[in-house]
Amino acid sequence: MQIEAAARAPIEIMGDLGSLKVLVVDDEASIREALESYLYHLGISTVHTAQNGKFALEALKTEKYDYLFMDLMMPEMDGMELLNNLDSNGRPMSIIVMTGYPSMEKVIEAMRNGASDFLIKPFRLQDLKISMERVHRLHSLAKKNWILKRQLEQKRQVEKLNQELRAKIREKTLLYDIIDSLSRVNRSDDLYFYLIQKALQVCDASKACFFLYDQEKKGLIALSQKGLDSVPPGHQIALEPDHQQNRCICPDFIKIHFNGTYEAKIPIDHPSFFPELLSIPFRIRQELFGVMLIGGKRNGAAFSQEDKFLMNFLAERTAQNIENLALYDSLKENLFATLGALVSAIEARDPYTRQHSQRVTQVALRIAQAMDRPFEDCRRLESSGPLHDIGKIGIDDHILKKPGRLTEEEFKNIQAHPLIGVHIVSPLGLDEQELAVIRNHHERWDGKGYPDGLKGDEIPLLARILSVADAFDAMNSDRAYRKALPFKHCIDELIKNRGAQFDPKVVDAAVQVLEPYSHE
């Protein structure tokens, strides 16, 4: 091969040649040496050589090159085989084929397999520079494109990792929230309400119902629900023997197989809301306690493994809370029974007030129902109403039973009984509204009551309700200093003090529920 003298001018358009890396592959040592010397002369700092394709592949394993000059005809591994073994997904590399074949078939094949340009032997060294200039633009674009692809892939990887991280953070946050929230639930009723709210949040769903499993009757009892008006609290569902292993959705009910033996037929308003239904068993000491059903996932999506994991975690954590609450409720019932007996003992000391607290509670419940107060408010009245006068245990008998007018000092003593009552029941864990019934049932609508002098809507509603019920029973019962007032007179007194002593709306509701009894 003849090599002519080359022009000495550097390759101007290619910028910084010092950063380029070039590999020359040829089985002729003289050609390798001439090209290596010329490339160094152009200012390229890294030029390596290889005698055939096999050695070139070894070099390519340890170094990333910008340009590859290779002969097509070489022993052991020729140029075509080398082309076929190059990594097409790696860093872009411009390949310039050097061949002595007079036929262009091999050159065309090489170009199809990734070569960027070709030189026909013999060629001038100047042609080497021209070829590099010719492919430089394509090489630069390919390299930039490769860098952008790498950056895009890295961005995708980072975004994927961020999504996984956000999912993990959400999961850990929900797990912590479940643990934290459960630790602050101290009522069974609150627990079931919490379970529904948490299930909807965790699963991003719109409908859920918690059923208590009745071991004795082999049935389900709905305790709390949202979005399932056809399954109100207290709704009972009998279980039927069934050995099918899968649930199915029917036109008028959902059939759910669980616990190995039974199925439940749950009526729903719109079966189409349940293309997917998640059923989670709640167990205590391996015994089935209840079943949570969740449906109506947003956008009709299927429940994910994360949904199932979080709901099973909620079920496991709830089991211990249910046991603790059952023990707490048992102790609380005993305490209420003890305090109820104490109230009865107080009232038994005065024949005129016997069963007063029970009667007041019943009237208060009727008023609350007439005002369409929620079940929870009625439950609060049921628990706090019988205890509203328990503070009278701290008042001397001679004051409580005094037939005549009380002195100013005696009346101050009487006014202390709401605060004494709150102090007595404070260990029971009553909520603020229940405590308000005991503390504020002697407040007046006009602000002239006691112990806090609250006025109008400042007085908690349940205390306003019990205040009317308490006043009615006091007027309608015999006292040491007078006989019971006529029923109609009691109603008239409530109306007379409407807007002064009593909340007008509460009086209206009281009249509505009490007037039917005025003719008995």
Secondary structure, 3 states (H helix, E strand, C coil): CCCCCCCCCCCHHHCCHHHCEEEEECCCHHHHHHHHHHHHHCCCCEEEEECCHHHHHHHHHHCCCCEEEEECCCCCCCHHHHHHHCCCCCCCCEEEEEECCCCCHHHHHHHHCCCCEEEECCCCHHHHHHHHHHHHHHHHHHHHHHHHHHHHHHHHHHHHHHHHHHHHHHHHHHHHHHHHHHHCCCCHHHHHHHHHHHHHHHHCEEEEEEEEEECCCCEEEEEEEECCCCCCCCCEEEEEECCCCCCEECCCEEEEEECCCEEEEEECCCHHHCCCEEEEEEEECCEEEEEEEEEEEHHHCCCCHHHHHHHHHHHHHHHHHHHHHHHHHHHHHHHHHHHHHHHHHHHHCCCCCCCHHHHHHHHHHHHHHHCCCCHHHHHHHHHHHHHCCHHHHHCCHHHHCCCCCCCHHHHHHHHCHHHHHHHHHHHHCCCHHHHHHHHHCCCCCCCCCCCCCCCHHHCCHHHHHHHHHHHHHHHCCCECCECCCCHHHHHHHHHHCECCCECHHHHHHHHHHHHHHCCC
